Amino acid sequence: MTAEVHALPVPPCGLGESPFWHPGEGALYWIDIPGRALHRYAPPAGEYGAEHRRWELPSEPGSIAPLPGGALLIAMRDGLFRFDPASGARELLAKPPYDPAQERFNDGRADPQGRFWVGTIYEPRQPARAALYRWSGGRLDRIAGDVTVSNGLAFGPDGRTMYWADTTAHRVDALDFDGHDGSLSRRRVFAQFETRDQAQAAGRPYGGRPDGAAVDAEGAYWVAMYEGGRLLRLAPDGTLLQELALPVRCPTMPCFGGADLRTLYVTSARDKRPAGELAALPLSGAVLALRVPEPGLPVHFAKG
C-alpha cells in the first residue's frame, strides 16, 4: 500500500530518531543522533505559522521522553539527563553504565507507570554486548542483555506486553510486562525477518531490519524497516496486517500525533548513505507525515 506522504518543512537530519507528540504543547519532538540536536516542530494553528526549534547537545542523544512540567528525559552517550528546553540546562541523573568509547544509549521510552526503559547500541557490533536498562526511583538497573542494537521498544494498549527488538538480529521479541513491579517474563519471538544474505540466497529483495516502533489503539505494532523503505503494521500475534511504502530507504521510527493521534510521523536517515540513493530519494533524513485510519496511543510521561 502506498500512502500520501509529505515531509515537514524543516532541514533533514543525519539520523532522526525517537519522535513523540507532546499533547500539552501540540508539538512534535525528535532528535538527530549524529547531528547532536533536539528538534521541536509545532504545526500551523489558526493565524499562527508553524514553529521549528533546534537545541544543540554536547553528545549524541539516543532517545527522549517527556517529563511533567515541560522538561525532557534524554538518554545520551554520556549519561541519562533531565533537560530543560526553556533554559537549555542539563542535569545528570545517571552516569553511563558502559564504556562510552564503544557503546551509547539508543532507543528508549517510558512505560505507563513512568519508568524509563532504554537500550544501548554496541558499536563494534560483535560480540553482542548491548543491553536493556530501566530507570526508576533514581536507579538505573540492567534488565536484559546479549543484543547488539537495542530498538523497537513499545507497550501494548493494556500495558501488559512490551516489545523489544534487536536490529542486527532482524528480530522483534514480545515479553509479558508487570506494571506493578516493572518485571518482564515469557520472552518470545514476535517477528523474525530475513537477513540480507538470506534474502539474496532466496532471490528476494532485502526487506530491511526492524528499527523504532509504535503501537496503535487496536494493539497493532508499527515498525520502521531500516534499509527496507517501508513501515509494517503487525497484529498482536505477529501477523502482517499492512505494509506502507515510503519515499526513503531508511525510515527509523514512527509515532502517532495530531489532536486525534491519526497523523503518523516517521523519522529517517541520510547519514553515510550512498550518493546515488540520496539523489534518487531526496527526502532521506526528513520527518515524514501521513494520515492513517487507526489512532495511536498517547505518549507516556517519564517520572523524573
C-alpha positions as CSV (number, residue, x, y, z in Angstrom):
1,M,0.0,0.0,0.0
2,T,1.2,3.5,-0.9
3,A,0.0,6.4,1.3
4,E,0.1,10.1,0.6
5,V,3.3,11.2,2.4
6,H,4.7,14.7,2.9
7,A,7.8,15.9,4.7
8,L,7.8,18.5,7.4
9,P,9.3,21.8,6.3
10,V,12.4,21.5,8.4
11,P,16.1,20.7,7.5
12,P,16.9,17.0,7.2
13,C,18.6,15.0,9.9
14,G,21.6,12.8,9.6
15,L,19.8,10.2,11.6
16,G,16.4,11.3,13.0
17,E,15.0,9.2,15.9
18,S,12.8,9.0,18.9
19,P,9.8,11.2,17.8
20,F,6.9,11.8,20.2
21,W,3.9,14.0,20.1
22,H,3.5,16.2,23.2
23,P,-0.2,16.5,23.8
24,G,0.0,19.6,26.1
25,E,2.1,21.6,23.6
26,G,0.6,20.3,20.4
27,A,4.1,19.7,19.1
28,L,6.4,17.0,17.8
29,Y,9.8,16.4,19.3
30,W,12.6,14.3,17.9
31,I,16.4,14.0,17.9
32,D,19.2,13.9,15.3
33,I,21.8,11.4,16.7
34,P,25.0,12.4,14.6
35,G,23.8,16.0,14.5
36,R,23.7,16.1,18.3
37,A,20.5,18.0,18.3
38,L,17.0,18.1,19.7
39,H,14.1,19.3,17.5
40,R,10.6,20.6,18.2
41,Y,8.0,21.3,15.5
42,A,4.6,22.9,16.2
43,P,2.3,22.6,13.1
44,P,0.4,25.7,11.9
45,A,-2.7,26.5,14.0
46,G,-5.1,29.3,13.3
47,E,-3.4,32.6,12.4
48,Y,-0.1,31.4,13.7
49,G,2.5,29.8,11.5
50,A,4.5,26.6,12.1
51,E,7.4,26.8,14.5
52,H,10.6,24.9,14.4
53,R,13.2,25.0,17.2
54,R,16.5,23.2,17.5
55,W,18.8,22.7,20.5
56,E,22.4,21.7,20.1
57,L,23.6,19.0,22.5
58,P,27.1,18.2,23.7
59,S,27.0,14.4,22.9
60,E,24.9,12.1,20.8
61,P,21.3,11.7,22.0
62,G,19.7,8.2,21.7
63,S,16.2,8.8,22.8
64,I,13.9,11.2,24.6
65,A,10.7,11.2,26.7
66,P,8.6,14.0,28.2
67,L,8.6,14.8,31.9
68,P,5.9,16.6,33.8
69,G,6.4,20.3,33.8
70,G,7.9,20.8,30.4
71,A,11.3,19.1,30.8
72,L,12.6,16.1,28.9
73,L,14.4,13.0,29.8
74,I,17.3,12.5,27.4
75,A,19.4,9.4,27.1
76,M,22.8,10.4,25.7
77,R,26.2,8.8,25.1
78,D,27.5,10.5,28.3
79,G,24.5,9.5,30.5
80,L,20.9,10.0,31.4
81,F,19.8,13.6,31.8
82,R,17.0,15.9,32.7
83,F,16.9,18.6,30.0
84,D,15.1,21.9,30.3
85,P,14.2,23.3,26.9
86,A,13.5,26.7,28.3
87,S,17.0,27.2,29.6
88,G,18.9,24.6,27.8
89,A,20.3,23.2,31.1
90,R,21.2,19.5,31.6
91,E,21.0,17.8,34.9
92,L,22.8,14.4,35.2
93,L,20.5,11.7,36.5
94,A,22.7,8.6,35.9
95,K,26.2,8.0,34.6
96,P,26.6,5.7,31.6
97,P,26.7,2.0,32.7
98,Y,29.1,1.2,29.8
99,D,32.3,2.3,28.1
100,P,31.2,5.4,26.1
101,A,34.1,4.8,23.6
102,Q,32.3,1.7,22.4
103,E,28.6,1.9,23.4
104,R,25.9,4.5,23.8
105,F,22.2,4.8,24.8
106,N,19.9,4.1,21.9
107,D,16.1,3.6,21.7
108,G,14.0,4.3,24.8
109,R,10.6,5.1,26.1
110,A,8.5,5.4,29.3
111,D,6.1,2.7,30.4
112,P,2.5,3.5,31.6
113,Q,3.8,3.9,35.2
114,G,6.5,6.4,34.2
115,R,9.6,4.1,34.3
116,F,12.0,4.9,31.5
117,W,13.3,1.9,29.5
118,V,16.4,2.4,27.4
119,G,18.6,0.1,25.5
120,T,22.1,0.5,24.1
121,I,24.0,0.0,20.9
122,Y,27.3,-1.8,20.9
123,E,29.1,0.0,18.1
124,P,31.7,-2.7,17.2
125,R,28.6,-5.0,16.8
126,Q,30.3,-8.2,17.9
127,P,30.1,-9.7,20.4
128,A,26.5,-8.9,21.4
129,R,27.2,-6.7,24.4
130,A,24.3,-4.2,24.3
131,A,21.7,-4.3,27.0
132,L,18.3,-3.0,28.2
133,Y,18.1,-0.8,31.2
134,R,15.3,0.5,33.4
135,W,15.4,3.9,35.1
136,S,13.0,4.0,38.1
137,G,13.1,5.6,41.6
138,G,16.5,7.2,40.9
139,R,18.0,3.8,40.0
140,L,19.3,2.6,36.6
141,D,19.2,-1.2,36.5
142,R,20.3,-3.6,33.8
143,I,17.3,-5.8,33.0
144,A,18.4,-7.8,29.9
145,G,21.3,-8.2,27.6
146,D,23.0,-10.1,24.8
147,V,21.9,-7.9,21.9
148,T,23.8,-5.7,19.5
149,V,21.4,-2.9,18.7
150,S,18.5,-2.4,21.2
151,N,15.5,-1.0,19.4
152,G,11.7,-1.2,18.9
153,L,10.6,-0.6,22.4
154,A,6.8,-0.2,22.7
155,F,3.9,-1.2,25.1
156,G,0.6,-2.7,24.2
157,P,-2.7,-0.8,25.0
158,D,-3.4,-2.9,28.1
159,G,0.1,-2.3,29.5
160,R,0.8,-6.0,29.8
161,T,3.0,-6.5,26.8
162,M,6.4,-5.0,26.0
163,Y,8.0,-5.2,22.6
164,W,11.8,-5.1,22.2
165,A,13.9,-5.5,19.0
166,D,17.5,-6.4,18.2
167,T,18.0,-4.7,14.9
168,T,21.1,-6.6,13.9
169,A,19.4,-9.9,14.6
170,H,16.4,-8.8,12.5
171,R,14.2,-9.9,15.4
172,V,11.4,-8.4,17.5
173,D,10.5,-10.0,20.8
174,A,7.4,-9.8,22.9
175,L,7.6,-10.0,26.7
176,D,4.9,-10.1,29.4
177,F,5.1,-6.9,31.4
178,D,4.1,-6.5,35.0
179,G,3.2,-2.8,35.5
180,H,3.1,-3.2,39.3
181,D,6.8,-4.0,39.8
182,G,8.2,-3.4,36.2
183,S,9.3,-7.0,35.8
184,L,9.5,-8.9,32.5
185,S,8.8,-12.6,31.7
186,R,8.0,-15.1,29.0
187,R,10.2,-13.6,26.3
188,R,9.3,-15.0,22.9
189,V,9.9,-14.2,19.2
190,F,7.2,-11.8,17.9
191,A,8.6,-11.3,14.4
192,Q,11.7,-12.6,12.6
193,F,12.8,-11.0,9.4
194,E,15.2,-12.2,6.7
195,T,18.7,-11.0,6.7
196,R,20.3,-9.6,3.6
197,D,22.1,-12.8,2.9
198,Q,19.0,-14.9,3.4
199,A,17.0,-12.7,1.0
200,Q,19.7,-12.8,-1.6
201,A,20.1,-16.6,-1.4
202,A,16.3,-16.9,-1.9
203,G,16.3,-14.5,-4.8
204,R,14.2,-11.9,-2.9
205,P,14.8,-8.2,-2.4
206,Y,16.1,-7.3,1.0
207,G,13.2,-6.0,3.2
208,G,15.2,-4.2,5.8
209,R,15.6,-4.7,9.6
210,P,13.4,-3.6,12.5
211,D,14.3,-0.2,13.9
212,G,11.9,2.0,16.0
213,A,8.3,1.2,16.6
214,A,4.9,2.4,17.9
215,V,1.6,0.8,18.9
216,D,-1.8,1.9,17.8
217,A,-5.1,1.9,19.8
218,E,-6.0,-1.5,18.3
219,G,-2.8,-3.1,19.6
220,A,-1.0,-3.3,16.3
221,Y,2.7,-2.8,16.2
222,W,4.1,-0.4,13.6
223,V,7.8,-0.9,12.9
224,A,10.2,1.0,10.7
225,M,12.2,-1.3,8.4
226,Y,15.7,0.3,8.1
227,E,17.0,-0.1,4.6
228,G,13.7,-1.6,3.6
229,G,12.0,1.7,2.7
230,R,8.7,0.6,4.4
231,L,6.6,0.6,7.5
232,L,5.0,-2.7,8.7
233,R,1.8,-2.9,10.8
234,L,1.7,-6.2,12.7
235,A,-1.1,-7.7,14.7
236,P,-0.6,-8.7,18.3
237,D,0.1,-12.3,17.2
238,G,2.7,-11.1,14.7
239,T,0.6,-11.4,11.6
240,L,1.3,-8.8,8.9
241,L,-1.7,-6.5,8.5
242,Q,-0.3,-3.8,6.3
243,E,2.8,-2.6,4.5
244,L,3.4,1.1,3.7
245,A,6.0,2.1,1.1
246,L,7.9,5.2,2.0
247,P,10.0,7.7,-0.2
248,V,13.1,7.0,1.9
249,R,15.4,3.9,2.1
250,C,16.0,4.2,5.8
251,P,13.0,5.0,8.0
252,T,13.9,4.9,11.6
253,M,10.9,5.3,13.9
254,P,7.2,6.1,13.7
255,C,5.0,7.9,16.3
256,F,1.3,9.0,16.3
257,G,0.5,12.7,16.7
258,G,-2.0,15.4,16.0
259,A,-5.1,16.1,18.1
260,D,-6.7,12.9,17.0
261,L,-3.4,10.8,17.1
262,R,-4.1,9.8,13.5
263,T,-1.1,11.5,11.9
264,L,1.8,9.1,11.7
265,Y,5.2,10.8,11.8
266,V,8.2,8.9,10.7
267,T,11.9,9.9,11.2
268,S,14.5,8.8,8.7
269,A,18.2,8.8,8.0
270,R,20.7,10.1,5.4
271,D,24.0,9.8,7.3
272,K,26.5,7.7,5.5
273,R,24.1,6.7,2.8
274,P,25.3,6.3,-0.9
275,A,25.2,9.4,-3.0
276,G,23.1,7.7,-5.7
277,E,20.5,6.7,-3.0
278,L,20.3,10.3,-1.8
279,A,19.9,11.6,-5.3
280,A,17.1,9.1,-6.0
281,L,15.4,9.6,-2.6
282,P,15.9,13.3,-1.7
283,L,13.6,13.1,1.3
284,S,16.1,10.9,3.1
285,G,16.6,12.4,6.6
286,A,13.3,14.2,6.6
287,V,10.5,13.7,9.1
288,L,7.6,12.3,7.1
289,A,3.9,12.6,7.9
290,L,0.9,10.7,6.7
291,R,-2.7,10.1,7.8
292,V,-3.8,6.7,9.0
293,P,-7.3,5.3,9.9
294,E,-6.3,3.9,13.2
295,P,-5.4,6.3,16.0
296,G,-2.3,5.7,18.0
297,L,-1.6,5.7,21.8
298,P,-0.6,8.9,23.6
299,V,3.0,9.1,24.8
300,H,3.7,8.0,28.3
301,F,5.4,10.6,30.5
302,A,8.5,9.6,32.4
303,K,8.9,10.3,36.1
304,G,11.9,12.5,36.8
